[in-house]
Amino acid sequence: MLRKNLASALTLMFALVMFVSLASASPAQAKDKNCSDFNSQAAAQQYFESNGGGPNNNVDGLDADGDGEACESNPCPCSGYSGGGGGGNNGGTKPKSHNLTAKLVRGGTAKVVGKVTTFKNHKVRVLRKVGAGPYKGYKSVKTGPKTGAFKTVVKKAGKKRTCFSVVVPGTKKYRKTTKNIGCIN
């Protein structure tokens, strides 16, 4: 009888220990988020950055073009330029686009040439797409302090078709603006 009670007590104690250890375990990792899980671009950006997201870390695949800005097609309020320490939401309305002109100049040495009159003396990003792959960050170029002009040499990646895009980050006044400027075959 004593053995039976001891066995029952041990079984009960084991079950209790298992229950307590399972109950105190940290919750399972939340499932990956999608842009549709957020009601605004700013909410997606906050989640993205708080989980280590940026141009080199695409948390949950929320940054389609690799520029560090999550869910850009979501409605505002928008985060603005994440690199600038926050961003205005412009009262909940979508800010207007930057005044960006850019082109790919082909020839002996290919160049990206352009001007952003609304973003002087700051860096814009040139993205590169190789073959059927996605656009990825390629280089940063500083715009001129007086006119916002910029120019940089670009190179084709091997024998594959290589396309380029220019991205001007969002600010409190202007939304992020992207322009696909052409390809080198």
TORKOLFI-90983 format. One record per residue: x, y, z of N, C-alpha, C in turn. Coordinates in steps of 0.05 Angstrom, whole numbers, padded with zeros to 5 digits, always signed. Atoms other than C-alpha are relative to their C-alpha. Layout:
BEGIN
XYZXYZXYZ;...
***
This chain:
BEGIN
+00017-00024+00000+00000+00000+00000+00017+00025+00000;-00018-00022-00001+00057+00046+00017+00013+00005-00027;-00012-00002+00027+00089+00031-00050-00020+00013-00019;+00020-00010+00018+00024+00046-00086-00004+00030+00004;+00004-00028-00006+00015+00113-00050+00025+00016-00009;-00024-00013+00009+00088+00130-00063+00001+00004-00030;+00000-00001+00030+00081+00114-00137-00020+00021-00009;+00020-00021+00007+00018+00157-00141+00010+00028+00006;-00010-00026-00007+00051+00214-00105+00022+00009-00019;-00021-00007+00019+00112+00211-00151-00012+00007-00027;+00012-00006+00025+00068+00209-00212-00014+00027+00000;+00013-00026-00003+00028+00268-00187+00021+00023+00000;-00020-00021-00002+00091+00307-00170+00013+00004-00028;-00012-00003+00027+00121+00292-00240-00019+00015-00018;+00019-00014+00016+00057+00315-00273-00001+00030+00007;+00001-00028-00009+00057+00379-00231+00025+00015-00010;-00025-00012+00009+00131+00393-00248-00002+00005-00030;+00003-00003+00029+00116+00383-00323-00019+00023-00006;+00019-00022+00004+00056+00429-00319+00012+00027+00005;-00012-00025-00007+00094+00484-00284+00022+00008-00020;-00021-00007+00019+00153+00480-00331-00011+00008-00027;+00013-00007+00026+00108+00482-00393-00013+00028+00003;+00014-00025-00004+00068+00540-00364+00019+00024+00002;-00018-00022-00003+00129+00581-00348+00019+00003-00024;-00017-00003+00024+00164+00569-00415-00008+00025-00016;+00006-00024+00015+00169+00630-00459-00018-00007-00024;+00019+00006+00022+00114+00635-00512+00015-00005-00026;-00013+00006+00026+00130+00609-00581+00003+00026-00016;-00005-00024+00017+00158+00659-00631-00025+00006-00017;+00023-00007+00016+00102+00697-00665+00005-00006-00029;-00003+00006+00029+00089+00679-00737+00010+00024-00015;-00010-00022+00016+00121+00721-00791-00023+00019-00006;+00020-00020+00006+00085+00786-00804+00001+00007-00029;+00002-00009+00027+00061+00811-00871-00010+00029+00001;+00008-00028+00001+00047+00882-00893-00030+00003+00007;+00029-00001-00006-00028+00867-00889-00007-00002+00029;+00004+00002-00029-00019+00855-00814+00001+00027+00014;-00003-00027-00011-00007+00930-00804-00020+00019-00013;+00020-00019+00011-00058+00986-00812+00013+00025-00012;-00014-00023+00012-00005+01037-00832+00029-00007-00006;-00028+00004+00006+00065+01043-00860+00016+00005+00026;-00015-00007-00025+00088+01075-00794-00001-00023+00020;+00002+00023-00018+00063+01015-00754+00018-00023-00009;-00017+00021+00011+00099+00967-00800+00030+00008+00005;-00028-00009-00003+00163+01009-00796+00009-00003+00029;-00007+00003-00028+00161+01010-00720+00006-00029+00007;-00004+00029-00005+00154+00934-00717+00027-00008-00013;-00024+00007+00016+00209+00927-00771+00025+00008+00015;-00024-00010-00013+00259+00970-00735+00004-00011+00028;-00003+00012-00027+00244+00943-00665+00009-00029+00000;-00009+00027+00003+00260+00874-00691+00026-00002-00016;-00026+00000+00013+00327+00895-00721+00000+00004-00030;+00001-00004+00029+00303+00912-00791+00015+00024-00010;-00015-00022+00013+00342+00956-00838+00008-00008-00028;-00007+00006+00027+00373+00958-00907+00014-00027-00004;-00015+00025+00001+00416+00897-00891-00014-00023+00015;+00014+00021-00015+00364+00858-00851-00030+00003-00005;+00028-00002+00009+00296+00847-00883-00018-00018+00018;+00016+00014-00020+00255+00826-00822-00027-00008-00012;+00025+00012+00010+00196+00781-00843-00007+00008-00029;+00004-00007+00028+00205+00804-00915-00017+00025-00005;+00017-00024+00002+00171+00871-00902+00012+00023-00017;-00014-00020+00015+00223+00911-00942+00006-00010-00028;-00002+00013+00026+00212+00891-01015+00024+00010-00016;-00022-00010+00017+00266+00936-01045+00027+00002+00014;-00025+00000-00015+00319+00930-00991+00011+00027+00008;-00010-00027-00006+00323+01004-00974-00004+00007+00030;+00003-00005-00028+00305+00997-00900-00027+00011+00008;+00027-00011-00005+00233+01022-00906-00020-00022-00005;+00019+00022+00001+00179+00971-00891-00027+00008-00012;+00028-00003+00009+00111+00964-00926-00006+00027-00011;+00003-00027+00011+00117+01026-00968-00027+00005-00014;+00026-00004+00013+00050+01014-01002-00023+00001+00020;+00021-00003-00020+00012+01014-00936-00008+00029+00003;+00009-00028-00003-00030+01076-00922+00015+00014+00023;-00011-00016-00021-00004+01133-00880-00019+00000+00024;-00024-00015-00005+00010+01155-00827+00025-00016-00008;-00025+00012+00010+00080+01142-00855+00022+00008+00019;-00022-00005-00019+00145+01138-00817+00018+00022-00009;-00020-00020+00010+00184+01186-00861+00027-00014-00002;-00027+00010+00003+00258+01177-00867+00009-00013+00026;-00006+00013-00025+00276+01124-00816+00028+00006+00010;-00027-00006-00008+00349+01144-00816+00003+00027+00013;-00002-00027-00011+00332+01214-00792-00011+00002+00028;+00008-00001-00028+00308+01195-00723-00030+00005+00003;+00029-00003-00003+00233+01190-00733-00010+00012-00025;+00010-00012+00025+00188+01221-00783-00028+00010+00005;+00027-00011-00002+00128+01264-00789-00019-00016-00016;+00020+00014+00016+00064+01235-00813-00016+00020-00016;+00013-00021+00016+00043+01301-00844-00030+00000+00004;+00028-00002-00007-00023+01300-00807-00017-00024-00011;+00015+00023+00009-00042+01231-00834-00005-00001-00030;+00003+00001+00029-00040+01250-00908+00027-00007-00012;-00025+00009+00012+00011+01222-00955+00015+00024-00011;-00016-00022+00010+00068+01271-00968+00004-00002-00030;-00004+00001+00029+00083+01290-01040+00028-00012-00006;-00025+00012+00009+00140+01259-01080+00022+00021-00002;-00023-00017+00005+00210+01288-01083+00001+00009-00029;-00004-00009+00027+00228+01328-01145+00026-00013-00010;-00023+00016+00008+00274+01274-01174+00001-00003-00030;-00005+00007+00028+00303+01271-01244+00025-00016+00000;-00023+00017+00001+00352+01216-01260-00001-00016-00026;-00001+00017+00024+00377+01176-01319+00026-00017+00001;-00024+00017+00004+00426+01121-01337+00013+00008-00026;-00015-00008+00023+00479+01146-01384+00018-00023-00008;-00016+00023+00010+00507+01088-01425+00023+00011-00017;-00022-00008+00017+00572+01090-01463+00025-00016+00010;-00025+00013-00009+00645+01073-01447-00002-00007+00029;+00004+00004-00029+00631+01081-01373-00028+00008+00007;+00028-00006-00006+00559+01077-01350-00001+00017+00026;+00003-00018-00023+00536+01131-01301-00029+00003+00007;+00026-00009-00008+00475+01148-01261+00003+00030+00005;-00001-00029-00002+00463+01223-01267-00027+00010+00008;+00026-00011-00007+00408+01263-01233+00001+00024+00018;+00003-00023-00018+00383+01318-01188-00025-00004+00017;+00023+00000-00018+00337+01322-01128-00001+00027+00014;+00000-00027-00011+00320+01394-01114-00013+00002+00027;+00013+00001-00027+00280+01374-01052+00017-00015+00020;-00017+00017-00018+00338+01335-01020+00029+00007-00004;-00027-00010+00005+00402+01377-01025+00018-00008+00023;-00021+00006-00019+00466+01356-00990-00006-00024+00018;+00007+00025-00014+00440+01288-00969+00007-00024-00018;-00006+00024+00016+00451+01216-00993-00025-00013-00011;+00020+00016+00013+00407+01181-01043+00012-00028-00005;-00010+00027+00005+00413+01106-01057-00005-00008-00028;+00002+00012+00026+00426+01072-01122-00003-00030+00005;+00005+00029-00003+00396+01002-01125+00007-00014-00026;-00007+00015+00024+00418+00948-01174-00015-00026+00000;+00014+00025+00004+00379+00889-01201+00015-00016-00021;-00016+00017+00018+00418+00832-01233-00018-00022-00010;+00018+00021+00012+00379+00787-01281-00028+00004+00009;+00028+00000-00010+00311+00768-01254-00002+00004+00030;+00000-00004-00029+00332+00781-01182-00013+00026+00009;+00012-00025-00011+00305+00836-01136+00020+00023-00001;-00017-00023-00003+00332+00906-01131+00013-00001+00028;-00015+00000-00025+00386+00910-01077+00017+00025+00002;-00016-00024-00004+00425+00968-01047+00027-00004-00014;-00025+00002+00015+00486+00982-01091+00020+00021+00010;-00017-00020-00011+00515+01048-01069-00016+00025+00008;+00012-00026-00008+00499+01115-01036+00015+00022-00014;-00012-00023+00014+00512+01181-01070-00010+00026+00013;+00008-00025-00013+00512+01250-01038-00009+00020-00021;+00010-00021+00018+00471+01304-01072+00015+00026+00006;-00014-00025-00003+00502+01372-01083-00015+00019+00018;+00013-00018-00020+00489+01427-01031-00016+00023-00013;+00014-00023+00012+00465+01480-01081-00023-00009-00018;+00020+00008+00019+00426+01442-01135-00012-00027+00005;+00009+00027-00004+00418+01372-01108+00009-00020-00021;-00010+00017+00022+00456+01344-01168+00017-00023+00011;-00017+00022-00007+00490+01276-01164+00008-00015-00025;-00010+00016+00022+00530+01230-01209+00018-00022+00012;-00017+00022-00009+00563+01162-01199+00003-00021-00022;-00005+00021+00020+00594+01108-01242-00013-00026+00010;+00012+00026-00006+00556+01041-01244+00011-00021-00018;-00011+00022+00016+00578+00973-01269-00021-00022-00003;+00016+00023+00006+00543+00915-01301+00011-00023+00017;-00008+00023-00016+00544+00851-01259+00004-00024-00019;-00006+00022+00018+00579+00799-01302-00013+00003-00027;+00012-00001+00026+00543+00781-01366-00030+00003+00001;+00029-00002-00003+00473+00788-01338-00010+00028-00004;+00012-00027+00003+00426+00845-01354-00001+00012+00028;-00001-00014-00025+00434+00896-01298-00016+00026-00001;+00017-00024+00000+00382+00949-01281+00005+00016+00025;-00005-00019-00022+00386+01010-01236-00024+00016+00007;+00022-00017-00010+00339+01051-01194+00012+00019+00020;-00009-00020-00019+00348+01114-01152-00022+00003+00021;+00019-00003-00022+00315+01120-01084+00008+00024+00017;-00003-00022-00018+00307+01185-01045-00017-00005+00024;+00016+00007-00024+00287+01172-00973-00021+00020+00007;+00022-00018-00009+00224+01201-00943+00010+00020+00021;-00005-00021-00021+00226+01264-00900-00027+00007+00011;+00025-00009-00011+00174+01300-00860-00018+00012-00022;+00015-00014+00021+00154+01338-00923-00006-00016-00025;+00001+00015+00025+00165+01288-00978+00001-00030+00005;-00001+00029-00003+00151+01214-00985+00024-00012-00015;-00022+00013+00014+00204+01165-01007-00007-00002-00029;+00005-00001+00029+00211+01170-01082+00020-00018-00014;-00017+00019+00015+00238+01116-01128-00004+00003-00029;+00002-00002+00029+00254+01120-01201+00018-00021-00013;-00016+00020+00015+00275+01061-01245+00011+00015-00024;-00013-00017+00020+00325+01091-01293+00012-00015-00024;-00009+00014+00024+00344+01035-01341+00019-00023+00006;-00016+00024-00003+00386+00974-01354+00023+00000-00020;-00022+00005+00018+00452+00954-01385-00002-00030-00007;+00003+00028+00009+00445+00891-01428+00027-00014-00003;
***
